[in-house]
């Protein structure tokens, strides 16, 4: 029995060394998130400058020309920018409203209070029934 246990361990060592080489050196990809406001050049001779909101992650080097590959996270930030209700929220957040849990908690409290009232009403009716019949009556007897 001892000999079989030793050979089993020796068989696992090469396998563990082989699997140890499979560890990946790639870590999580991170990028700078957030948005900034930049001035756009006037088009068609329009004198007024427009301000545009641009993700930080989509910055490219000024000397890049031709096909430019976008940095990691740029597509995510652009998609988020298109999904927001108000683009200014990307620059300055809004004040949050009341927590949505408050109405749920109020409804639960009302339901629990209603049960307590129903139980007290049941006890009152049982006591009235006992006094009216002169014997011990319960709601099961009614």
C-alpha positions in Angstrom: 0.0 0.0 0.0 2.9 2.3 0.9 4.6 1.7 -2.4 1.5 2.4 -4.5 1.0 5.8 -2.7 4.6 6.8 -3.5 4.3 6.1 -7.2 1.0 8.0 -7.3 2.8 11.1 -6.0 5.7 10.8 -8.5 3.2 10.7 -11.3 1.6 14.0 -10.2 4.8 16.0 -10.1 5.4 16.2 -13.9 1.8 16.9 -14.4 1.8 19.8 -11.9 5.0 21.2 -13.5 3.4 21.0 -16.9 0.3 22.8 -15.8 2.3 25.4 -13.9 3.7 26.6 -17.2 0.2 27.4 -18.4 -0.1 30.4 -16.1 -0.8 33.5 -18.1 1.2 36.7 -17.5 -1.5 38.9 -18.9 -3.2 40.9 -16.2 -6.5 42.9 -16.4 -6.5 45.6 -19.0 -7.2 49.0 -17.5 -7.7 52.4 -19.1 -8.4 55.9 -18.1 -12.1 56.5 -18.0 -13.9 59.8 -18.1 -14.9 62.5 -20.5 -13.7 66.0 -21.4 -15.1 68.9 -23.3 -13.2 70.1 -26.4 -13.8 72.9 -28.8 -14.6 71.8 -32.4 -13.4 73.8 -35.4 -16.2 75.8 -37.0 -17.5 74.1 -40.2 -18.8 75.8 -43.3 -17.6 79.2 -42.2 -19.7 79.2 -39.1 -18.2 81.7 -36.7 -19.5 80.0 -33.5 -17.4 77.3 -31.9 -19.1 74.2 -30.7 -18.1 72.2 -27.7 -18.0 68.4 -28.0 -17.7 65.7 -25.3 -14.9 63.2 -26.0 -13.8 60.2 -23.9 -10.3 60.4 -22.4 -9.6 56.9 -23.7 -10.0 57.9 -27.3 -7.0 60.3 -27.4 -4.6 59.6 -30.2 -1.2 61.1 -30.8 -1.2 64.2 -33.0 1.4 62.8 -35.3 -0.6 59.7 -36.1 -1.9 59.6 -39.7 -3.5 57.0 -41.9 -5.3 54.1 -40.2 -5.4 54.8 -36.5 -6.2 52.0 -34.0 -8.2 53.2 -31.1 -6.8 52.6 -27.6 -8.4 50.0 -25.2 -11.7 51.2 -23.8 -12.4 53.8 -26.4 -15.3 51.8 -28.0 -16.9 51.2 -24.6 -16.7 54.8 -23.7 -18.1 55.9 -27.0 -21.0 53.5 -26.7 -21.7 54.7 -23.2 -21.7 58.3 -24.5 -24.3 57.5 -27.0 -26.5 55.8 -24.5 -26.8 58.5 -21.9 -29.9 60.6 -21.6 -28.2 63.9 -21.1 -24.6 64.2 -22.4 -23.7 66.8 -19.8 -24.1 64.0 -17.2 -20.8 62.6 -18.4 -19.0 65.8 -17.3 -21.0 66.7 -14.2 -23.3 64.2 -12.5 -26.8 64.9 -11.3 -28.1 64.8 -7.7 -29.7 61.5 -7.0 -33.3 61.3 -6.0 -34.8 59.4 -3.2 -33.8 55.8 -2.8 -36.2 53.4 -4.6 -36.2 51.3 -1.4 -38.2 53.8 0.6 -41.6 53.0 -1.1 -41.0 49.3 -0.9 -40.1 49.6 2.8 -43.3 51.6 3.4 -45.4 49.0 1.7 -43.8 46.2 3.7 -44.4 48.2 6.9 -48.0 48.8 6.0 -48.5 45.1 5.2 -47.0 44.0 8.5 -49.1 46.5 10.4 -52.1 45.2 8.7 -51.4 41.7 9.9 -51.0 42.9 13.4 -54.3 44.7 13.2 -56.0 41.6 11.7 -54.5 39.4 14.5 -55.8 41.8 17.2 -59.2 41.9 15.6 -59.3 38.1 15.6 -58.4 38.0 19.3 -61.1 40.5 20.0 -63.7 38.5 18.1 -62.7 35.3 19.8 -63.1 36.9 23.3 -66.5 38.3 22.3 -67.6 34.9 21.1 -66.4 33.3 24.4 -68.4 35.8 26.5 -71.5 35.4 24.3 -71.6 31.6 24.4 -70.4 31.2 28.0 -67.9 28.6 27.0 -64.5 28.5 25.5 -64.9 29.3 21.8 -62.2 29.8 19.1 -62.2 30.9 15.6 -62.2 27.2 14.6 -65.6 26.8 16.2 -67.2 29.6 14.2 
